[in-house]
């Protein structure tokens, strides 16, 4: 069953940093593409920054998000933002109403905060994916994959990512995680998912060796790796782009000291223009 149908209405929102006003033309381009795909777009009034170039308050951003969850005409919500401010909205959300709405939410990067909160509070599946990929360098392929998977249910191309095995030959479990830095904003809160018997997905836009090491150390200290079913390492943009040594998988596994944990590496999940989607809260099976 496709997630969306012809002539469905979707919401475009920002729950992290508001989009710069300089991006209006790019979002207009995105809306045009979506219209060509027979999707109707409704934009949040807090999608862009305000006239003073400031992100709208957390209360306003959360109110806008809840407005779309409560609107039966809206069939899916796509967050186009990223940055630092997403965790501000959590305490203003009504997760019982979100659960009952039964509509998918898409976002990446700082939206890792909402994606994992939605799973822990509603037990629903949502999607780590940035819709603005449709207007980036790999736009043609992204549009094709989005159409075939989300609209037509023709194939699973938006979710089928290439990977290599680092350790083990199979893994199965429910996926949690996302951006390595942003996920840690949930540590110590009621929104952090339980890692027990899960598959942890991690990627990063920024982060040199020291930053990645300290992030992993915090995951270790909160017990995230104690009983994992597997680890998916996505693209670590800054680290891998600078040809840092050791390779990211060696850096992380060197700290874990666990040769029994199944681990895969992919460059098709993360911040790159060719990034695919992964379902947070969904069971995944991977075999060699």
C-alpha positions in Angstrom: 0.0 0.0 0.0 1.4 3.4 -1.0 1.9 6.0 1.8 0.3 8.7 -0.4 -2.2 8.8 -3.2 -2.9 11.1 -6.1 -4.3 14.5 -5.1 -3.4 14.0 -1.4 -2.5 17.1 0.6 0.8 17.2 2.5 2.1 19.7 5.0 5.6 21.3 4.7 6.9 22.3 8.2 10.0 23.4 10.1 10.3 22.1 13.7 14.0 22.9 13.9 15.6 26.1 12.7 13.3 28.0 10.4 14.3 28.1 6.7 16.2 31.2 5.6 14.1 33.6 3.5 16.6 33.2 0.7 15.3 29.7 0.2 11.8 30.8 -0.9 12.6 30.2 -4.6 13.9 26.7 -3.9 10.8 25.8 -1.9 8.7 27.2 -4.7 10.6 24.8 -7.0 9.9 21.9 -4.7 6.2 22.8 -4.5 6.1 22.8 -8.3 7.6 19.4 -8.5 5.1 18.1 -5.9 2.3 19.6 -7.9 3.5 17.7 -11.0 3.3 14.6 -8.9 -0.3 15.4 -8.1 0.3 16.3 -4.5 -1.2 19.4 -2.9 1.1 21.3 -0.5 0.1 23.3 2.6 2.9 25.2 4.2 3.3 26.0 7.9 3.4 29.7 8.8 6.6 28.9 10.7 8.3 27.2 7.7 10.6 30.2 7.1 12.1 32.6 9.6 10.1 35.7 10.6 10.6 39.2 9.3 13.4 39.7 11.8 15.2 36.6 10.5 14.4 34.7 13.6 13.0 31.2 14.0 9.4 31.2 15.3 9.0 30.2 18.9 8.7 26.6 20.0 5.1 27.1 20.9 4.2 28.4 17.5 6.2 25.6 15.7 4.5 23.0 17.8 1.0 24.5 17.3 1.5 24.5 13.6 2.6 20.8 13.7 -0.4 19.8 15.8 -2.7 21.7 13.4 -1.6 19.4 10.6 -1.9 16.3 12.8 -5.4 17.3 13.6 -6.4 18.1 10.0 -7.9 15.0 8.4 -7.2 16.4 5.0 -3.4 16.3 5.5 -2.2 12.8 4.7 1.6 13.3 5.6 3.9 15.8 7.1 7.3 16.6 5.7 9.8 18.6 7.8 12.2 20.6 5.5 14.3 22.0 8.4 17.4 21.1 10.3 19.8 22.7 12.7 19.6 22.8 16.5 16.1 23.7 17.8 13.9 20.7 17.3 13.9 19.5 21.0 12.2 22.8 22.0 8.9 21.6 20.5 8.6 18.2 22.3 6.9 19.4 25.5 4.2 21.2 23.5 3.1 18.2 21.5 0.1 16.0 22.2 1.3 12.5 21.5 -2.0 10.9 22.1 -3.6 13.0 19.3 -0.5 12.3 17.1 -0.9 8.6 17.6 -4.6 8.7 16.7 -3.9 10.7 13.6 -2.0 7.8 12.0 -0.2 9.9 9.4 3.5 9.6 8.5 6.1 12.2 9.4 9.3 12.7 7.3 12.5 14.5 8.4 16.2 14.1 9.0 19.2 15.5 10.8 17.8 17.4 13.9 14.4 15.9 13.2 16.0 12.7 14.6 14.6 14.2 17.9 11.0 14.0 16.7 11.3 10.8 14.8 12.5 8.9 17.8 10.2 10.7 20.2 7.3 9.7 18.0 8.4 6.1 18.1 8.9 6.0 21.9 5.6 7.8 22.7 3.3 6.4 20.0 5.0 3.2 18.8 4.3 4.4 15.2 6.6 4.2 12.2 8.0 7.4 10.7 10.7 8.2 8.2 14.2 9.5 8.2 14.2 11.4 4.8 14.6 15.0 3.6 12.1 15.9 0.9 14.4 18.7 -0.3 16.4 15.9 -1.9 14.0 16.2 -4.8 15.6 19.5 -5.7 19.2 18.7 -5.0 21.9 17.4 -7.3 20.4 13.8 -7.5 16.9 15.2 -7.9 16.0 13.2 -11.0 16.7 9.9 -9.2 15.1 11.1 -6.0 11.9 12.0 -7.8 11.8 8.7 -9.5 12.4 6.7 -6.2 9.9 8.9 -4.3 7.2 8.4 -6.9 7.7 4.7 -7.3 7.8 4.0 -3.6 5.7 6.6 -1.8 3.1 7.3 -4.4 2.8 4.2 -6.7 4.0 1.4 -4.4 5.7 0.1 -7.5 9.0 -0.8 -5.8 11.0 -0.1 -2.6 13.7 1.9 -4.3 13.5 4.8 -1.8 14.3 2.5 1.0 16.7 0.1 -0.7 20.2 1.3 0.1 23.5 -0.3 -0.8 25.7 -1.5 2.1 28.6 -3.7 3.0 29.1 -6.0 6.0 31.7 -4.9 8.5 30.8 -7.6 11.1 28.4 -10.4 11.0 26.2 -11.6 8.2 22.6 -10.8 9.3 20.6 -8.5 11.5 17.0 -8.1 12.4 15.2 -5.7 14.7 13.4 -2.4 15.0 15.3 0.6 13.8 16.0 3.6 16.1 18.4 6.5 15.8 19.5 8.9 13.1 21.9 11.8 13.5 24.5 10.8 16.0 24.6 14.3 17.7 20.9 15.0 17.7 19.8 11.7 19.0 21.8 12.4 22.2 19.5 15.4 22.9 17.0 12.7 24.1 19.4 11.2 26.6 17.9 11.4 30.1 14.5 12.4 28.8 11.2 10.5 28.6 11.4 10.6 24.8 14.5 8.4 24.4 13.6 5.0 22.9 14.6 1.8 24.6 17.7 0.4 22.8 17.1 -3.2 24.0 17.1 -5.6 21.0 17.0 -2.7 18.5 19.1 -1.9 15.5 20.8 1.5 15.9 21.2 3.7 12.9 23.8 6.5 13.1 25.0 9.2 10.6 26.5 12.6 10.8 26.9 15.8 8.8 29.6 17.4 11.0 32.1 15.8 13.4 35.8 15.2 13.4 37.5 12.3 15.1 37.3 13.8 18.5 33.6 14.7 18.2 32.6 11.3 16.9 34.6 9.6 19.6 32.9 11.6 22.4 29.4 11.0 20.9 30.1 7.2 20.8 31.4 7.4 24.4 28.1 8.9 25.5 26.1 6.2 23.7 28.2 3.6 25.6 27.7 5.3 28.9 23.9 5.4 28.5 23.9 1.7 27.6 22.8 2.0 24.0 25.1 -0.7 22.8 24.5 -3.2 25.6 21.9 -5.5 23.9 21.7 -4.2 20.3 20.7 -6.5 17.5 22.7 -4.5 15.0 24.4 -1.2 14.0 23.8 0.7 10.7 26.5 3.2 10.0 25.4 5.8 7.5 27.4 8.5 5.8 29.6 10.7 8.1 29.9 13.6 5.8 32.7 15.8 7.4 34.7 12.9 8.7 34.6 10.8 5.5 34.9 13.9 3.3 38.2 14.8 4.8 39.6 11.3 4.3 40.2 11.0 8.0 41.9 7.9 9.5 41.0 5.5 10.8 37.9 4.8 8.7 34.7 5.6 10.5 33.8 2.0 11.1 37.2 1.3 12.7 37.0 4.4 14.9 33.6 3.3 16.2 34.2 -0.4 16.6 37.6 0.3 18.2 35.6 2.0 21.0 32.9 -0.7 21.3 35.3 -3.7 21.5 32.5 -6.0 20.5 33.1 -8.4 17.6 29.7 -10.1 18.0 27.6 -7.1 17.0 26.4 -7.2 13.4 27.5 -4.0 11.7 26.9 -2.6 8.2 28.2 0.5 6.5 26.3 2.5 3.8 26.9 5.9 2.2 23.3 6.1 1.0 21.8 7.1 4.4 22.7 10.5 5.7 22.9 14.1 4.4 24.1 13.4 0.9 21.9 14.3 -2.1 21.6 10.6 -3.0 20.5 9.6 0.4 17.7 7.1 0.7 15.0 6.8 3.4 14.9 4.5 6.5 11.9 3.8 8.6 12.3 4.6 12.3 10.3 2.2 14.4 10.0 -0.4 11.7 11.4 -3.9 11.8 14.2 -4.5 9.3 15.9 -7.7 8.1 19.3 -7.7 6.4 21.2 -10.7 5.2 24.4 -11.2 3.3 
